[in-house]
Amino acid sequence: MSSVEGDVPTWRGRWTFIMAATGSAVGLGNIWKFPYIAGENGGGAFVLVYLACILLVGIPVMVAEVMLGRRGRHSPVNSMRAVITEVGARPYWQGLGWLGWLIAVLVLSFYSVIAGWALAYIPEMATGAFQGVNPQATKDIFDTMLQDRNRLILWHTVFMVMTVVVVTAGVTRGLGAAARVLMPALFVLLIILLIFSYWHGDFSRGLSFLFSFDVSKLTLRGVLEALGHAFFTLSLGVGAIMAYGAYMPADVSIGKTVLTVALLDTVVALMAGMAIFPIVFAHGGIDPGAGPALLFVTLPVAFGAMQAGILIGGLFFILVVIAAWSSAISLLEPGVAWLAENKGFNRFTATLLLATATWALGLGTVLSFNDWAGYKVAGMTFFDGIDFLTSRVLLPLSGLLIALFVGWVLTPTVSKDELNGEQSAAWPVWYWVLRYICPAAIGVVLVMGLYDSFA
Ligand code: PFF
């Protein structure tokens, strides 16, 4: 950290923000969730809609969110309050900060459980459990793990404690430095996996599955899932990016920075997909629509067949955990900052309180895969329900409200000033897209997608 502007210290330069924001954006959403939801929705057309959502909705909303954070220079709830006061907006816009808070807790509750699966895979890899296995065997190993409630709880707890430790220590210290090394390492490993898939998988079928545009497979609920995932993967609508925006130096270009983060995030998701699907199609018995299990039953087959599979596989799951870790930190941080700023808690107590509540909620996700697997409401387990509620209802709603607030309530002078709009040719384009395209697209997709989900 270098200088102090307003109430919070700012980060040194543009790259520290890029690395921290990428650390938040790149996580289980890219490596675990994107491939499996693309698989469930038939590939190609879904991927294209997803890319369109990133470009037309995700990036403009991300610019808006970073801008609100930098303008407010507090934790998200208080940044919103500061901006609302500055422009004389109605106080109920404050609800936007609260909504983000609620979504963050819900998301982190299941995020930590899935990160726990990746943690559990590290010792499995290291002890050679996957050496020479076929897809059926990896599926058995995975299913056995899911049945073991206590083991899932143990790893969920370990992951939550890891997150608490960093958030208690103060999120900005060391985070940028760590991300600088770990993100490139993850990137390199993904390239190794891609090369493996190219040589040993059915690469052309994998690629055509991911990129051939077959409209007949696309449903309205799939479009909503793509939109919701665009928010999820870019860490939008929860206050995480707003919180990081608060630390951004005033002279850094928000537009360029956001484009870099979104590009890195998208590339990682596409690489994960391109590593996974060729393996799916090279082996009979793996269903591309295998759901949340997909990552955990495909890649171990590849590691099991590699010379240095134990090492590379172990390293891969370590990096997945680290990617998830930097995302989880950014999910917990805004709520903790608010509790500490407003409620007089010290950071440690605030973190412990919030993490314990989130951990307890996560037990519902753990049980969804074993004891409660049979309990379904509207065809959904507890985990499905939380995922549905966050990704397909609350995140799009939060994104919609951010677009409406910045596009219609905030005076253009404020966003022009913060985004250096006087000099920039991109400002009018961004403003127009945020005002008209984003609300219309999110509104229509949300209503029609929800209708399609329950009709
Ligand atoms: N963007 C993260 C991922 O793709 O894994 C998930 C996430 C992190 C969502 C932080 C929201 C957030 F605030």
Residues whose N, C-alpha, C, O or C-beta is under 5 A from the ligand:
A	BS01	PFF	S24 A25 V26 G27 L28 G29 N30 F232 T233 L234 S235 L236 V238 A240 S327 S330 L331
